[in-house]
Amino acid sequence: MMNTMTKERPVDLATFYPSDLYEYSSALTDGELIVLKELREALETELRPLLSEYWEKAEFPFEAFKKVEKVRMMDNPLLFENRADKRKPSELYNVFRYFELAKLDASIATFYTVHGGLFYATLLEGGSEEQIERWAEKTASFQIQGCFALTEPEHGSDIAGGLATSARKEGDTWIINGEKRWIGGAGSADEMTVFARDEADGNVKAFVIPGKAEGVHVQKIEGKISLRMTQNGHITFTDVKVGEDRRLQKVNSFRDVASILRITRADISHLATGLTTGAFEAALRYVKNRQQFGKNLGSFQLVQEKLSIMQANVTANLAFSVRLAQMQEQGNYREVNSSMAKMHNALRMRETVALAREVVGGNGITLETDVARFFADAEAIYSYEGTHEINALIVGRYLTGVGAFV
């Protein structure tokens, strides 16, 4: 006789992930679900009460985030059960880690992705075994905070050919000069991965530079309307000296940098999925409790139509994120795939935050409903890790065989 009993999961998935109608989360392991449950509880307890206050005053809640770090979202042993890779959890877990972080707040997710995505991926992909041993464990446990310095004041989308920060080698010492801009977490970083052009051969190299090294100056970028909690910095490097041991040995051209970006661009597509869901769920909570014309706002046809579009966008974004994660888990890191996912998910995110703001009405421009925060923050997510246009051109180049960047 067949055993029809189903194994009890750590959470009821239909309740825990009500917006995941196609049940992508069902493939998560029990250990991953336990960590995600603990992560959500920490985020709700420690950070949610502070979001509006810190967003309005444009500061990051560092002390509260330290309490979230105790969940060990990067290195919890439960994430590595029956897993050969002991440095990185599964790509599916990574999708839902970003889902949780960005569903709460885009700045919190961005702070994480700079450290646990960009900085960590650069170490793992660009470092020698000795360098990985030196910094990876400290990064995964949040003993150190890292940041990623690639974008420059005059070079964003054209950074591949335009990167101007220079590196000159004298003996075993490298001397770095130049500027970086829009670097998240720059002012508080213990270590920075910095990309500079070698004066000797013209190729781009990567360096791990201490945040407090002599010659490093960080100025906070003020006056932002998006990701206000994220502490973006303008970094100036003036004759900063580091040893050869701090040059990442596997980054020897921009081709190597591009390989890293194929990985991290996927992370931002997942982040966009989480933000899409956060905006949708905030709008849904609001309309279920709002009365207009003597009726519940959620009972109106036009409102239900907009909610349906938002739910469909969440599902579509999850589909892109999960399938991309499955492919990357198998070692398939094709540039066109991560670019298409980021392009699609950010576009659907942008539509969703606008619809969420719309159904919430005038209250949708206040922090109280959460929708305004998602609405404003989506603009930054739409642009970073490859603008819509750049990602579209990457996909277009794949389709036609013709590069149309210039």
C-alpha positions in Angstrom: 0.0 0.0 0.0 1.4 3.4 -1.0 2.3 5.8 1.8 0.4 9.0 0.9 1.6 10.9 4.0 3.5 14.0 3.1 6.4 15.2 5.1 5.7 18.2 7.3 7.7 21.2 6.3 9.2 23.8 8.7 6.7 26.3 7.5 3.3 26.1 5.8 4.4 27.4 2.4 1.0 28.6 1.3 0.9 30.8 4.4 4.6 31.7 4.4 4.8 32.6 0.7 1.2 33.5 -0.2 2.4 35.4 -3.3 4.3 32.4 -4.7 1.2 30.9 -6.4 3.3 28.6 -8.6 5.0 27.2 -5.5 8.6 27.8 -6.6 9.5 27.8 -2.9 8.5 24.1 -2.6 11.9 23.1 -3.9 13.7 24.7 -0.9 15.3 22.3 1.6 14.0 22.2 5.1 17.3 23.7 6.3 16.9 26.6 3.9 13.3 27.2 5.0 14.4 27.3 8.7 17.0 29.9 7.9 14.6 31.9 5.8 12.0 31.8 8.6 14.6 33.0 11.1 15.7 35.7 8.7 12.2 37.0 8.3 11.6 37.0 12.0 14.8 39.0 12.6 13.9 41.5 9.8 10.4 42.0 11.1 11.5 42.4 14.7 14.7 44.4 14.4 14.4 46.4 11.2 10.7 46.9 10.1 10.0 49.3 13.1 12.9 51.5 12.0 12.4 51.7 8.2 10.4 54.9 7.9 12.5 56.8 10.4 15.8 55.8 8.8 14.6 56.2 5.2 13.5 59.8 6.1 16.7 60.8 7.8 18.8 59.0 5.1 20.8 56.9 7.6 21.5 53.1 7.7 20.4 51.2 10.9 23.7 49.5 11.4 23.1 48.3 15.0 19.8 46.7 14.1 21.3 45.0 11.1 24.0 43.5 13.3 21.2 41.6 15.1 20.0 40.3 11.8 23.5 39.0 11.0 23.1 36.5 13.9 20.8 34.5 11.7 23.9 33.6 9.6 22.1 34.0 6.3 25.4 33.4 4.5 27.1 30.6 6.5 24.5 28.8 8.6 25.3 25.1 8.6 21.7 24.3 7.7 22.4 25.8 4.3 25.1 23.3 3.4 23.5 20.0 4.4 24.3 17.4 1.7 26.0 20.2 -0.3 29.5 19.8 -1.7 30.1 23.6 -2.0 30.7 24.9 1.5 31.3 28.5 0.4 28.0 29.3 -1.3 24.5 28.1 -0.5 22.2 26.9 -3.3 21.2 29.4 -6.0 17.5 28.8 -5.2 18.1 29.7 -1.6 19.9 32.8 -2.9 16.7 33.8 -4.8 14.6 33.6 -1.6 17.2 35.3 0.5 17.0 38.3 -1.8 13.2 37.9 -1.9 13.0 38.2 1.9 15.5 41.2 2.1 14.0 43.2 -0.7 10.4 42.4 0.2 11.1 44.2 3.4 13.3 47.1 2.0 15.4 47.7 -1.0 18.2 49.5 0.9 18.6 46.6 3.3 18.8 44.3 0.3 21.3 46.6 -1.4 23.5 46.7 1.7 23.5 43.0 1.7 24.2 42.6 -2.1 27.2 44.9 -2.0 28.7 42.8 0.8 27.4 39.3 0.3 26.9 39.5 -3.5 29.4 41.8 -5.2 32.3 41.8 -2.7 31.9 38.1 -1.9 31.6 37.0 -5.5 34.6 39.0 -6.4 36.6 37.2 -3.7 35.4 33.8 -4.7 35.8 34.3 -8.5 38.8 36.6 -8.5 40.9 35.5 -5.6 43.6 32.8 -5.2 42.9 30.0 -2.8 45.1 31.8 -0.3 43.1 35.0 -0.7 39.8 33.2 -0.4 41.0 31.6 2.8 42.1 35.0 4.1 38.8 36.9 3.5 35.9 34.6 2.6 35.0 33.2 6.0 35.2 36.6 7.6 32.9 38.0 4.9 30.3 35.2 5.2 30.2 35.6 9.0 30.0 39.4 8.7 33.2 39.8 10.8 34.2 42.3 8.1 32.1 44.4 5.8 33.0 44.7 2.2 32.1 46.9 -0.7 32.6 46.9 -4.5 34.2 49.9 -6.2 33.8 49.8 -10.0 31.6 52.7 -11.2 33.4 56.1 -11.6 32.2 59.7 -11.8 32.5 59.8 -15.6 32.1 56.1 -16.4 29.0 54.1 -15.6 27.6 52.1 -18.5 30.8 52.5 -20.5 33.1 51.4 -17.6 34.6 48.5 -19.6 36.5 50.8 -22.0 36.4 54.0 -19.9 37.7 52.9 -16.5 40.2 55.6 -15.5 41.4 54.6 -12.0 45.0 53.7 -12.4 47.3 51.2 -10.8 51.1 51.4 -11.0 53.4 48.7 -9.7 56.7 49.6 -8.1 58.5 46.5 -6.8 55.9 44.5 -4.9 53.8 47.6 -4.2 50.8 48.9 -6.2 49.9 52.6 -6.1 46.3 53.3 -6.8 44.9 56.7 -8.0 41.5 57.7 -9.1 37.9 58.1 -8.1 34.8 55.8 -7.7 31.2 56.9 -7.3 27.9 55.4 -6.1 29.7 52.9 -4.0 27.3 51.4 -1.5 28.6 51.0 2.1 31.9 52.8 1.2 32.1 54.8 4.4 31.7 51.9 6.7 33.6 49.2 4.7 36.5 47.3 6.3 37.7 46.2 2.9 37.0 47.4 -0.7 37.4 45.5 -3.9 38.7 48.2 -6.2 39.1 47.9 -10.0 41.9 49.9 -11.6 43.7 49.9 -14.9 47.3 48.7 -14.9 49.5 51.4 -16.3 51.9 48.8 -17.6 49.6 46.7 -19.8 46.3 48.7 -19.9 44.3 45.8 -18.4 41.9 46.1 -15.5 43.0 44.5 -12.3 41.3 44.2 -8.9 42.6 45.0 -5.5 41.3 44.5 -1.9 42.0 47.9 -0.2 41.4 48.6 3.5 38.6 51.1 3.9 40.8 53.1 6.3 44.0 52.9 4.2 46.1 56.1 3.9 45.0 58.0 0.9 41.4 56.7 0.8 38.8 59.5 1.2 35.0 58.8 1.2 32.4 61.5 0.8 28.8 60.5 1.4 26.5 61.3 -1.6 23.7 63.5 -0.3 20.3 64.6 -1.6 19.1 61.2 -3.0 15.4 60.4 -3.6 16.0 56.7 -3.9 17.7 54.2 -1.6 18.0 56.9 1.0 19.2 54.5 3.7 22.0 53.2 1.5 25.2 55.1 2.3 26.5 55.6 -1.2 30.0 57.1 -1.3 32.3 59.0 -3.7 35.7 57.6 -3.1 39.0 59.3 -3.9 42.2 57.3 -4.0 45.4 59.4 -3.7 48.6 57.3 -4.0 47.0 54.4 -2.0 49.6 51.7 -1.6 48.9 48.0 -1.3 51.0 44.9 -1.7 50.8 42.3 -4.4 49.1 40.0 -1.8 46.1 42.3 -2.1 45.8 42.1 -5.9 43.2 39.5 -6.7 45.2 37.0 -8.7 42.4 35.8 -11.1 41.3 39.3 -12.3 43.6 40.2 -15.1 41.3 41.9 -17.6 37.8 43.3 -17.9 36.7 40.0 -19.3 37.3 38.6 -15.8 35.2 41.5 -14.3 32.4 40.7 -16.8 32.4 37.1 -15.6 31.8 38.4 -12.0 29.0 40.7 -13.2 27.2 37.8 -14.9 26.8 36.3 -11.4 25.9 39.4 -9.5 23.5 40.7 -12.2 21.4 37.7 -11.4 21.3 38.8 -7.8 19.8 42.1 -8.8 17.1 40.3 -10.8 16.2 38.5 -7.6 16.3 41.7 -5.6 13.8 43.2 -8.1 11.6 40.2 -7.6 11.6 40.8 -3.9 10.8 44.5 -4.3 8.0 43.7 -6.7 6.5 41.4 -4.1 6.9 43.9 -1.3 5.1 46.6 -3.2 2.3 44.2 -4.2 1.8 42.9 -0.7 1.8 46.4 0.9 -0.8 47.5 -1.6 -2.9 44.4 -1.0 -2.8 44.9 2.8 -4.0 48.5 2.3 -6.9 47.8 0.0 -8.2 45.0 2.2 -8.6 47.5 5.0 -9.6 50.6 3.2 -13.3 51.7 2.8 -14.5 54.0 0.0 -18.0 54.7 -1.2 -19.2 52.5 1.6 -17.4 49.5 0.3 -14.1 47.7 0.8 -11.6 49.1 -1.7 -10.6 45.6 -2.7 -14.2 44.9 -3.9 -13.9 47.3 -6.9 -13.3 45.8 -10.3 -10.6 48.3 -11.3 -8.7 47.7 -8.1 -8.8 43.9 -8.6 -7.6 44.2 -12.1 -4.5 46.1 -10.9 -3.9 43.6 -8.1 -4.1 40.8 -10.7 -1.4 42.4 -12.8 0.8 42.9 -9.8 0.4 39.3 -8.8 1.2 38.2 -12.3 4.3 40.3 -12.3 5.4 38.7 -9.0 4.9 35.2 -10.5 6.7 36.1 -13.8 9.7 37.6 -11.9 9.9 34.5 -9.7 9.9 32.4 -12.8 12.8 34.3 -14.3 14.7 34.2 -11.0 14.2 30.6 -10.2 15.0 29.3 -13.7 18.1 31.5 -13.8 19.1 30.1 -10.4 18.6 26.5 -11.6 20.8 27.2 -14.7 23.5 28.9 -12.6 23.4 26.0 -10.1 24.5 23.8 -13.0 27.3 26.2 -13.9 25.5 28.0 -16.8 26.4 31.7 -16.4 25.6 32.9 -19.9 25.6 36.7 -20.0 22.4 36.9 -22.0 20.4 35.0 -19.4 21.3 37.2 -16.4 20.9 40.4 -18.6 17.5 39.3 -19.8 16.4 38.5 -16.2 17.5 41.8 -14.9 15.9 43.7 -17.8 12.6 41.8 -17.4 12.3 41.8 -13.6 13.3 45.5 -13.2 10.7 46.5 -15.9 7.9 44.5 -14.2 9.0 45.8 -10.8 8.7 49.4 -12.1 5.2 48.7 -13.4 4.2 47.1 -10.1 5.3 49.9 -7.9 3.4 52.4 -10.0 0.3 50.2 -9.8 0.7 49.8 -6.1 1.0 53.6 -5.6 -2.1 54.0 -7.8 -4.4 51.7 -5.8 -3.3 53.2 -2.5 -4.2 56.6 -3.8 -3.0 59.7 -2.1 -1.8 57.7 0.9 0.6 56.0 -1.5 3.0 58.9 -1.3 3.4 58.5 2.5 6.0 56.3 4.2 3.2 54.9 6.5 1.9 52.6 3.8 5.3 51.3 2.7 4.3 51.8 -0.9 6.1 55.1 -1.3 9.4 53.7 -0.2 9.2 50.9 -2.7 8.1 53.3 -5.4 11.1 55.6 -4.9 13.6 52.8 -4.3 12.7 51.0 -7.5 14.2 53.7 -9.6 17.7 52.9 -8.3 17.2 49.2 -8.8 16.0 49.8 -12.3 19.4 51.5 -13.1 22.1 49.7 -11.2 23.9 46.5 -12.3 23.1 47.4 -15.9 20.5 49.8 -17.0 17.5 48.6 -18.9 19.1 49.8 -22.2 22.4 48.2 -21.6 20.8 44.8 -20.7 18.5 45.1 -23.8 21.6 45.7 -26.0 23.3 42.6 -24.5 20.2 40.5 -25.4 20.0 42.2 -28.8 23.6 41.4 -29.6 22.9 37.8 -28.8 19.9 37.7 -31.0 21.4 39.5 -34.0 25.1 38.9 -33.7 25.6 42.7 -34.0 26.8 44.8 -31.1 25.0 48.1 -31.0 26.4 49.8 -27.9 28.0 52.8 -29.8 
